[in-house]
Amino acid sequence: MRQPDFIVEIFLQPGEFYWGSSDTRIKTLLGSCVALTVWHPRLLVGGMSHSLLPTRGKETSTDELSARYLDEAFELFLKEIRKIPANPADFQVKLFGGGDMFRHITKSGLNIGEKNIQMAHKLIAQHGFQLVAEHVGGSGHRNIIFDLWSGDVWLRHAPI
């Protein structure tokens, strides 16, 4: 698909979410956080989230959804999908990030990146999305660029 003449470029900071149309390019930088890209190949709409944690702690509950938390980022995607209306199964999801940024520190149990990846897989299946690609785990950071006119995601991984 051809790149539009005019492109809206969005850079997501940790905890942000963006939904747009075919004139949009979304970028982010990930460590242990995860990014989801959600794209509809016929309608050429979609978005990206940059989530820090799998879920919000009960002690910080609020009525406002935040993409800082993976489970709430899915709710933000579903709100946008319902507006179209469309079915989550018609969207292509790609998952990135969850890197171990502190490999040199000995810890017991799962690191936050692994917890984010596990929660993402659970929520993708639970909501009926198609996972078409992923680049997760390992170490280091990832630069992500998502073009909504084509659904292409460009990745640069810098392991540590």
WORAKA-V483182 format. One record per helix or strand of 2 or more residues. SS is the DSSP state (H for helix, E for strand). FROM is the first residue (numbers start at 1). TO is the last residue. If there is no record, write none. Layout:
SS/FROM/TO  SS/FROM/TO
This chain:
E/8/12  E/17/20  E/24/30  E/34/40  E/45/51  H/58/60  H/70/84  H/88/90  E/91/97  H/112/127  E/130/136  E/141/147  E/153/158
